[in-house]
Amino acid sequence: MAKAKAAWGIEVGSAAVKAVRLERDGSDIRVADFIVIPHSKVLTTPDLNVEEMLRMSLGGFMAQKTIEGAAVVVGVPGNEGLARFAKLPPIPKKQVPPTVLFEAKQQIPFPLEEVEWDYHLFSSDDSPEYEVGIFAILKEKIAQRLSLYKELQLRPTAMTLGPIAVYNAMMYDRDLGKGEKPVIAFLDIGTRATDLVVIQAGRAWIRTFPVGGHHFTEAIASAFNTPYGKADRLKAEAATHKYAKQLMQAMRPVFDDLLQEVQRSLGHYQSLHPDTPVTQVVGLGSTFRIPGLRKYLSDQLQVEIRRLEEFEKVKVEGSAASDFAANAMNLATAIGLALQGLGMTEISTNLSPVSNLREQVWSRKARWFVAAALLMCAGSALLFYRPGGSVGPEVASAVTRAEREADGHKKQLDEAKASADVGARANNFLFTLEDRKVWPWLVADVNAAIASAGPQDALTGAFDPANPPVPYAQWQTVELSELSGRYKLATGGAAPKRTVEVTMRVIVPRDEKAAKEFVQQSVIGWLNKNADRKDAPYVIVIPEKGIVPQFAALGASPDAERPSQGGSSGGNEEAPQEVTQGSGGSAAMGSRNTSGGSINRSKGQLGGSGFGSTVTADDPAITGEGGGSGGGGAGGKGSRKAARVAIKSTAAEPVNIDADAAIPSAPNPYAGRAATTATIRFTVELRPPVGREIAPAPAGDGATPEGEQQ
């Protein structure tokens, strides 16, 4: 986010709306304004119209303060989103996005299409490892909030989770990313839930659990049989109330629940970071004003707990200083949000939908569009203005002359397109021939990617599936069941682009969850690592979101069935070869049909990618070769030659190779065991041939001999 001069950070909590305006003067930050607007009723009050209450409180804020000219960042409670953390292996920078995408799919318990998510990388100079924080919230929840904000003319430039804002505020105020700092946990007890934010050497760890001030209020309401609103007031007066002892006894079970959750959270953090124990806990939120709570937690946790009484760097001068100090315990989130608006934070994740950001950009430009439209109208009017008050006859002749010249240029262009088209077709066919080494490279690369899984030698030969030489749970094999490629020539851009869209299907001897991680670390990892090699005739294109395989349990769909042993499955052998015109089109290539009949090959050899011989029905005999290498598959290695079989064919008795010359099926090593098929699709972009250029065809009219090889 660009660094603004001023920013509002707004926390819409269950007890109040808290907002802080920060202004930047060079590297200095000052509090220009702040406000706390308590809801007339806490949002957890039973049968309360929450939306109407928020409308009233936010409306009060908009009426009292102006947000014009300032960035606005709004917080989302931690319990409405999620934060997950994972360590990444030492990988090149360009491989981080696809790896994070894979982690997001594992960590977020919803389809990614249903959430707004973002991530932040934590790294250090003394370690090659990355740690990633993944943050997400359901699109439905964001849409509900944005609808209300839009109604009130509140248009946030960013939205992020409350615990992230706490992290940003404390990192800035306490300089926790500099030097040797202790590991500090910030315990922010809200109304509905509590956020635990641990900061260690600039890195964050966050956990949110559903115990908050609301549960203390409910305990009092239940023990004293009093309305929720009155119970909330009694909680606030617990320190001085004449029945303070009885109030504390009523809340004691919630004390224990809170303690257990904090212990569980700190214990989990400690198990992940055994060498960096938490040495201090800082309490945030009004709930910490309950008498005895801080001492109780400190005694039980055996760690020092202090309340946040003031900020070290963020201060208010003048008469408002005392009010700011009184509310400091509740303003950390709002300050962190405002710091993000100023571009002064470590984590700048934004969970606001792209459509919302685009709408803001266009709304800011609207005034300029109006001015431009007025200028255009004025300029157009000048074209029709003549000092004499009439249009002279020379104007009409000039227009006619321009039209005639334009027609002549168009005719020349059409002639040039027609001649260029012939050259482009011939040129592209020549390069298709010259690039005949591309497919062997692809087959070798696919086998190398599969072999990166590290298959055991004992599994690459023949063995009895009922008594395998290696226990099934330890198999490191990836079996290639299908390999195909579709060649494309796109001539619509500034320079022609030749690509091959590769599809490979593999079988992994694992359940679907384990197969995802195994394939990502082996096959996908090899493709990412070897995307660009100087000696290769192409570059493997790695999309921004990475190569994302599709997984299915073996046998769950027709595409997921394990092929029988034989030649590699290569699509429909009866499809005639085609060459279609037009940029980006496609045609089957390498699948041929003869005039006398057709041959359907059996499906792929275990672990190999085979090629079959093209024959006619008049051939007296057929010799089939199922080629391919074992490349990490569980089957045999090298090529396999079928026996020579005499086949008679007539129109009444068409050739059926499966019936007349069937190859016995190999035993299925996956029968009764967990196995998963993975369909991996990726694109390779061919390098320009050395010493020659591809003649570009006219846009939309390029000849595209494209095809599919299998």
Steps between C-alpha positions, in 0.01 A plus 500: 500500500632845415602712797222746574546816706205418728304185581208392715511161669151385598429200721131405496479298820212339682514755783598818315629660183861611559676720247840671489626749241876504453692750292850458366764772497808346344588207723301636796148387581253697709146437619290768329165379635330206667154401617330217691125461441348231726196321364187579698476123547779245465462309174486169686174607672232237423241590233690813404484633143876503448493668158284786625723551803808513278324742269435735792854486641677531166257771399600690812865466405440623144300795635769606746815439296608556142693234308549707184858493375610216729551131443250285691587153629231301679562201724326163495477311833740209524220251566339583163813409305787260540878520523726206419877473505729256322871462437616475139809311388797692356371581150574767238301820531305438180372167634350658812157597349412149372622345825292744705198423281545132578528576873189722484296216354616276786459754780172674407201272573292652219533507121722794408222631274290565812755703696703817476853410600847648510838400638819644649850354487725511805870456425835578656850548364646222709255231381412379148156390619181697461204506735169598349194641671177431311195711587147451369134589550184382328390725214148490639607666826700767319206574271266551799734752658571686176129532427443681830811716460398603150159606627674732746744634234786327679727353232804326654816486293601181678363242744706271719469281809506658844789287635715603200432864592607429859822347370567803279430746782729325746776447244504874431449626855746264671753452215467125546666424167829665596781352706465229759146533632317264739221279371180682596142372479220756469173371641213704356177399673210621291126467551443179307850351477863541603799547270843380609773668294856380563785711358843342480786669309252680277302186420137455597299208628125547554225291654139603567273311739132555591522630856446872565326764707159378381549174689573683827178697452300184429636338815382794713161512327450129565621505862292804600209438262530855372458651149805496274535879496499525878745210527738686266488804728561282807808356330636851444435587868636173641799669666291740710160329524375399842448146369848483351573166666184338359571646155850354503365159601252512211776577251746242636408225244574743215835582664583129478383472137711798400803360681468162328482660154801723569698203633405293196598781263834573665572128519437462129726794424769356724484165320566680171773727642666305785805729507312829538268492804255782568645712777232767530127543437334837440126528553271705275127564515258624765448149638843526662345754736313217678662489845733208560504377138855611421641362829311171457636443149852606600510264799367204303714555190813583697574792270491876549178662374470878466214707365561739212475832680664725240683505170869583473511665156136576420399786727252787520599846607281752681167465677404180322802313638319380814202367303732323259692339787173386662401320178848377405414144600230491228669695219783270390295350217387840366857631513630198309232551235591869459870411474416266213315786329821705526707216357702467822433135588682168476192308383284675241257223406174624351185285512285756319358360172662616178161626378480735799847640435424544130180687584694741721758566232231583245307717744815706569554541128138593428558873551783490247282314251234771527759771438641309203152455353432873526829577326419254224160658445658845482764375256238333282298821485804688371516267200165629379569863569609723212540877526301545177203314642477232222678190371690564178480268197868403537417301818283246316764438236767444768282236670439322168871498423582351843242222455643410159854479640380283789337252260825473307701429816252234608533325165879496535470359851275215384747407228787499749303280740426247227866467401625491859257222588659257254846569643383455854342163428809367323731646763306347787493156335880521459547578866267217600742269319811665642360473855462124480741466793254677731283195569792272597613774736151516652490122548843509663399791727179330608692183583758704692224679694347165592837354591554789744261319734784253565335164412655193656690283248315192616170650380615584146515136393247219503365394840198338657257780610366271770848473652691815397872529579432829679202556734228690316500784754867570412466509120664808346368431151316727260352307208450677170172388343455760227702772328379734227594836353316755288710727280382857444617795297351832613553787259269760648766686702801709412709186444384145420500260794536124468393287795422141591228435756606183682264273691633216710307263722677311775402253768631543854477219759360725771167638611396832348629722782843336514520487120461879474805565715702220337434620143561864595839419652613263224350554152389862538818586688710362211302700241540820703873443552571418134268750334772687311811311380734634234534170314124423493306595184226657709417672827246349741245773569430530876171693550472761774296256710730211413429168332195364682428128445152347521468199728243222518486166675597220261183367338288802605444600137566355153805722464636365825500132403836325494595400144575143411852405394583579136563812293439843642148635481498759228153637454278389211695325222203539267519879495640623167787745491388859467657835436279794598549866432476779757715602786462285808308217330581132543512181300578136571847409372668164525166312498450369148226320315552288188249441226465132563422501871639604837685349792428581864803440721475361851568739784842585640783288622562517869730796559563573131394726216460288187461556126302262276550427132246644255362221278231443241246225486675359193823427690558124530655536841541749778804567710418723801754665716418638842796722567589731785714492805411406851592845630377455854206279418441170672514297182761368260773703339596551137286403198282198449435330164179310441506165318446508124137401437331433167163672476247459222262786439191536292222753502284244680773420754678823599826479689462495879848490648369462855319179403726361225837579658429579863790569737443343843438759769759535771387444860370819658736595787244749636208258542349546844751773588484877519618660175446835333516626144648843434442691178780753446466757226774745411618698199843524341593793277735407216814704453547681166706290255860616471577699185139534380195701591137398503315701239199647682165449332241780505317513833206262505603335168809298587532141388520277806602139435439390853464158635501246776776247549471217745 
